[in-house]
Amino acid sequence: MVTPKTYLNVPYAQKDAAKALGARWDATHKKWYVPAGKDLALFAQWQTVTEVPAATLAMSTSQSTAKTITAKALGVRQAAPGVFTRPSIADFVPYSGDAPPWD
């Protein structure tokens, strides 16, 4: 039986710290992971957001609830359906495709 790996988002600058705690490199997926039997709490700073609320998502009753929970975990503000968001910069001019924006 294959044990599932808990993958981590480890920046290159922090790879040595993750390795010192016991993380392993998966060359196939090109990601760091926590081997079975290691304490996940040690790697909390690198755990992916999708894996942290997995227990919460498993308890949700609908896909929209799961999306809301994921958005809240990511800190993303969602607009109501049918509402378009506009940039908050007053002098922002979108590129129309007619002339290059640097002219």
C-alpha positions in Angstrom: 0.0 0.0 0.0 1.4 3.4 -1.0 1.3 6.1 1.7 0.1 9.5 0.4 2.8 12.2 0.5 2.1 15.6 2.0 3.6 18.0 -0.5 5.1 21.4 0.6 5.6 24.7 -1.1 9.2 25.3 -0.1 11.0 28.3 -1.7 14.5 27.6 -3.0 16.0 29.8 -0.3 14.5 27.7 2.5 15.1 24.2 1.0 18.0 23.5 3.4 15.8 24.3 6.4 13.1 22.0 5.2 15.6 19.2 4.5 17.1 19.6 8.0 13.6 19.0 9.4 13.3 15.8 7.4 11.5 16.8 4.2 12.4 14.9 1.1 12.6 15.9 -2.6 10.3 14.2 -5.1 12.2 14.5 -8.4 9.1 13.3 -10.4 6.8 16.1 -9.2 9.7 18.5 -8.4 8.3 19.3 -5.0 9.3 18.7 -1.4 7.2 16.4 0.7 6.8 15.1 4.3 7.6 11.4 4.6 5.2 9.2 6.5 5.8 9.2 10.2 7.0 12.8 10.4 5.2 15.4 12.4 3.3 17.7 10.0 3.4 20.6 12.5 7.1 21.1 11.9 6.3 21.9 8.2 3.2 24.1 8.8 4.9 27.2 7.2 5.3 25.3 3.9 2.1 23.4 3.7 0.0 24.2 0.7 -3.3 26.0 1.3 -5.3 23.3 -0.4 -3.9 20.6 1.9 -4.4 22.5 5.2 -8.3 22.7 5.0 -8.7 19.2 3.6 -10.6 18.0 6.6 -12.8 21.1 6.4 -13.5 20.6 2.7 -14.3 16.9 3.2 -17.1 17.9 5.5 -18.7 20.4 3.1 -21.9 19.4 1.5 -21.6 21.2 -1.8 -19.0 22.3 -4.3 -19.9 26.0 -3.8 -19.3 25.7 0.0 -15.9 24.1 -0.8 -15.0 27.0 -3.1 -16.0 29.5 -0.4 -13.9 27.8 2.2 -11.0 27.6 -0.1 -11.3 31.3 -1.0 -11.5 32.2 2.7 -8.4 30.1 3.3 -6.6 31.9 0.5 -7.8 35.3 1.7 -9.5 36.0 -1.6 -12.4 38.3 -1.7 -15.1 37.1 -4.1 -17.5 39.4 -5.9 -21.1 38.5 -6.1 -22.2 36.6 -9.2 -22.6 39.0 -12.1 -20.6 41.8 -10.5 -17.6 43.1 -12.4 -14.7 44.4 -10.5 -12.8 47.5 -11.8 -9.3 48.6 -11.1 -8.9 51.0 -8.2 -6.3 53.2 -10.0 -8.1 56.4 -11.1 -5.9 57.0 -14.2 -5.7 53.4 -15.4 -6.4 53.0 -19.1 -6.8 49.4 -20.4 -4.9 48.4 -23.5 -7.3 48.5 -26.5 -5.0 46.7 -28.9 -4.9 49.6 -31.4 -1.7 51.3 -30.3 1.1 50.1 -28.1 0.8 51.4 -24.5 4.3 52.7 -24.4 3.8 55.3 -27.1 
